[in-house]
């Protein structure tokens, strides 16, 4: 059954949940023409949602924490969409089962939407697909969009960091502080959470973390923009809802920081997000061209490859011509 | 001290070893203008070398195997360059120490050149840098260029597979066959080596491997191009030089296969390599544009980002314009 994207976009505008879910599937499937159509239509309708990134190593209790934050935000009347990004799963089937389990707590609430997302179909992976899914949820009118992702690699961390406020979750006794420093996860945190704070070692983890933050601040070069923001460290026991109010308070304080000075920091973020979107789409266009070629139909690349093989053109000159041709392209 | 690339290229043409080494450093450093200059000049001078990829999990004895193959090729009068690609090292300092140790066995021999390469400076990583280093070694006149890389990830496997003949090395007792299937390493092998064949389990590994190859052949779809080439499995004990003659014989048989039917398969490979080079360079051009932007000087991207922030342009339209601008660009 072919997808009628126009009908889905109209359905989204009418607030239909089914249209929203199917548009996210369109994003996941990654058909270039459909993605382009969705983004072109929805992009002017975005910008109202607050985007929250939550990341951390496996086992720190991210999904419990996310659910607790979502529940708290609902309690103060905000609508919340959760995008649980699973880079390890090529298909979202398994993750969807998880969604259903997680939805139990919110099943009667139209103000909460939880969705897992895998990266099938995307050459550029999650860094390409996630921002487009966030656009859909933003355009759908949610007050808050929470992007939850495992902080295990550079691109996963980047996905969570491409938010207004990024929460990095740690837990005691997992060697987290050292791992965090390795993954560059410390630099992206606006707020730290030490979850499972009732376990032994929470105090030790917090002091290690403070030490690393001070070290990072002290070693920042003169050229580095040293932010006026020091990420607070909040202790939670998410399974019992402990510390979650303190966490949402910290999120509000960070939002106020973004809005200070006439919103200078927020403008910087909006701009960084725009640049990120342009970059990932441009890279995807280049990758797509090669997929088409491998399938045997790309006359421009075919001709360029011939010339490189004959050595009448060097690969740099060919890449220049390909990039030129991409603009007028049908991709 | 600024690098005089013209002088290095002239030195390379005169066969100067120092110029070769410094050109490889230029490739490693990844300054865009210099890379472009080197490739533009050298590319028409390449195509004579036989490129051999050797990959495998850590601990299978790749470098010992590589050295044994290089020694054997020297014994029959061929000149050999070895490029040991180390994705785990951001700097080549440590690897260079290893080079010196490895050079001991060949220290008086001008027909052997061994160099480690790290990926510093390259946004596109080894998939971008390695083919350019191979061009330098090819243009320098080596009969054989061996690219040795750890087969631990998709891009590392791709680096080794971007060769005339790809050797996948395994060793008994490391759970290798299962790991190999995961990494897509089986598909790229033209020749398999079971190194450390004097250890227990070599027979078991070989029969597992044969089973997987037959399974792969049987499950290939009708659309898949089922190659006429069945990769031979050669057993070696590289530390004692055992089986190395059989391995170099297998390399020759594969080279003959490439040349059969008027060189149809070799032409396909040359073309695949050209396409790979164009793609990686095109992707690098896009990434570079964003690095320049982050450093504060890219008027085109600056203007596009402004328009996306104002929502007068959607990110797809901006990406199109960026790709258009890249061709006329100064990158």
Interface residues (C-beta under 8 A of the other chain):
Chain A: X35 X36 X39 X40 X43 X44 X47 X267 X270 X271 X274 X275 X277 X278 X279 X281 X282 X283 X285 X286 X287 X290 X293 X301 X304 X305 X308 X309 X311 X314 X315 X316 X317 X318 X319 X320 X321 X322 X323 X324 X326 X327 X328
Chain B: X35 X36 X39 X40 X43 X44 X47 X267 X270 X271 X274 X275 X277 X278 X279 X281 X282 X283 X285 X286 X287 X290 X293 X301 X304 X305 X308 X309 X311 X314 X315 X316 X317 X318 X319 X320 X321 X322 X323 X324 X326 X327 X328
